Amino acid sequence: MSLATFGSILARLLLADAPAAQSAGKKVQISSLEIARSTVYFGFLEGSAFVGDSTLHNYYRRDDLMTAQRLLRQAVLDNWLGGGAPMTAVQLVDRAKRIVGGDTGTALLISHNVLKAMARASDELPWSRASAAPQDKRDAGPLKPVGAAMPIASSDYFDGQTFYRSTKLHPAGVVKTTGSDPSIWGLIFDSKEFPGPDQAGDMYHYFLMATASYYASRSRLIDLEEPRLPLRDRGKEAWALMRPFINGIASVESPSKGLDLIPPALLAWAWCNAMSFAEGTVFGVTLENNENPRRARPDEQADVDRESIVHRKGAVLGLRLAVDPQPLSSVAGFDHWPWFVPIAGEMRYLRDTADLEAGLLLLQVHDAGPRARNGALLSHVLANPDGRRIPK
């Protein structure tokens, strides 16, 4: 073995152990999620008017969370810079568990937070293309990996301190493109797990669902009897939409309309499916330049179909981790729970082209049971346990 090879291996081992060592003795834990607040937090970006400051603090900005999240992001980057193979989803969770001191739920949450910040930008955990960085920093660097030549290119990445160039350092790494720019995502994370055109978005949505599914399945949700948000929190508008979706999906298996009376694993499934369904049926069509509401194009429906598959897989991961070491088959009813996939953008179209009363009626119809009566919104169903597609 050459000295260079030995040095490379040693560096990778040291990099792998650094985050855990730095966080030793500093257990970080989010013991529970409030269902209304976390639904809004998961559903909107950091700067949205729907997400209140207290919600952001509880689930993202808290000092110990931010420390853990910075350590996790650096661990991912150091793994790549040290020549490691792109991380799988399970490897990311394992690394996060070491950083937070072992709690799986908190590890899933900070994994989601890091991925979301890297995919959709964040003031607290900066990550952007270099084109958005101040010119004085672009002139000075530093730029990684070692050997990348200055000057900074607009397609490089910037974390607020250091620039990174998408460079293949392991044979399994894949240099994808975002538009015409090379993407770092297939270099730091396993692209075989997330082969779609938006690996960044797919990964953070996957962990969103895994986090929600895990907490609900482990009975670590609170505020179920009367889910609420502060009066001034615009998120209450989103929750007013979401709650009927959850009840409607759960009603396929459980007649109860009270969230606190739905079995934990079924609540996990219905909650995740409701978030997935709402996103697709409301935001599945992108309207530009004051474009009037319209029905989805085939490519937009294809995107919602693909995202729904990713969402379902994330919910399955959370449920699997929650019941471990028991198999998923130990969850009563799981094998025949459906996963509902919406017609892209259809709810926005119908609500914007009908009067308010018709829009409210649409919610009531959905609440009565999606399998039988939501033909206006439903595209198809994904069946358990294998996710096969069933027409509505």
BELQUI-V917797 format. One record per residue. N is the residue number from 1. BURIAL is 1 if it has 9 or more other C-alpha atoms within 8 Angstrom, else 0. Layout:
N/BURIAL
N/BURIAL
This chain:
1/0
2/0
3/0
4/0
5/0
6/1
7/0
8/1
9/0
10/0
11/1
12/1
13/0
14/0
15/1
16/1
17/0
18/1
19/1
20/1
21/0
22/0
23/1
24/1
25/0
26/0
27/1
28/1
29/0
30/0
31/0
32/0
33/1
34/1
35/1
36/1
37/1
38/1
39/1
40/1
41/1
42/0
43/0
44/1
45/1
46/0
47/0
48/0
49/0
50/1
51/1
52/1
53/0
54/0
55/1
56/1
57/1
58/0
59/1
60/1
61/1
62/1
63/0
64/0
65/1
66/1
67/0
68/1
69/1
70/1
71/1
72/1
73/1
74/0
75/1
76/1
77/1
78/1
79/1
80/1
81/1
82/1
83/1
84/1
85/1
86/1
87/1
88/1
89/1
90/0
91/0
92/1
93/1
94/1
95/1
96/1
97/1
98/1
99/1
100/1
101/1
102/1
103/1
104/0
105/1
106/1
107/1
108/1
109/1
110/1
111/1
112/1
113/1
114/1
115/1
116/1
117/1
118/1
119/1
120/0
121/1
122/1
123/0
124/0
125/1
126/1
127/1
128/1
129/1
130/1
131/0
132/0
133/1
134/0
135/0
136/0
137/0
138/1
139/0
140/0
141/1
142/0
143/1
144/1
145/1
146/0
147/0
148/0
149/0
150/0
151/0
152/1
153/0
154/0
155/1
156/1
157/1
158/1
159/1
160/0
161/0
162/1
163/1
164/1
165/1
166/1
167/0
168/1
169/1
170/1
171/0
172/0
173/1
174/0
175/1
176/1
177/0
178/0
179/0
180/0
181/0
182/1
183/1
184/1
185/1
186/1
187/1
188/1
189/1
190/1
191/1
192/0
193/0
194/1
195/0
196/0
197/0
198/0
199/1
200/1
201/1
202/1
203/1
204/1
205/1
206/1
207/1
208/1
209/1
210/1
211/1
212/1
213/1
214/1
215/1
216/1
217/1
218/1
219/0
220/1
221/1
222/0
223/1
224/1
225/0
226/0
227/1
228/0
229/1
230/0
231/0
232/0
233/1
234/1
235/1
236/1
237/0
238/1
239/1
240/0
241/1
242/1
243/0
244/1
245/1
246/1
247/1
248/1
249/1
250/1
251/1
252/1
253/0
254/0
255/0
256/1
257/0
258/0
259/1
260/0
261/0
262/1
263/0
264/1
265/1
266/1
267/1
268/1
269/1
270/1
271/1
272/1
273/1
274/1
275/1
276/1
277/1
278/1
279/1
280/1
281/1
282/1
283/1
284/1
285/1
286/0
287/0
288/0
289/0
290/0
291/0
292/0
293/1
294/0
295/1
296/1
297/0
298/0
299/0
300/1
301/1
302/0
303/1
304/1
305/1
306/1
307/1
308/1
309/1
310/1
311/1
312/1
313/1
314/1
315/1
316/1
317/1
318/1
319/1
320/1
321/0
322/1
323/1
324/0
325/0
326/0
327/1
328/1
329/0
330/0
331/1
332/0
333/0
334/1
335/0
336/0
337/1
338/0
339/1
340/1
341/1
342/1
343/1
344/1
345/1
346/1
347/1
348/1
349/1
350/1
351/1
352/0
353/0
354/0
355/0
356/0
357/0
358/1
359/1
360/0
361/0
362/0
363/1
364/1
365/1
366/1
367/1
368/1
369/1
370/1
371/0
372/0
373/1
374/1
375/1
376/0
377/1
378/1
379/1
380/1
381/1
382/1
383/1
384/1
385/0
386/0
387/0
388/0
389/0
390/0
391/0
392/0
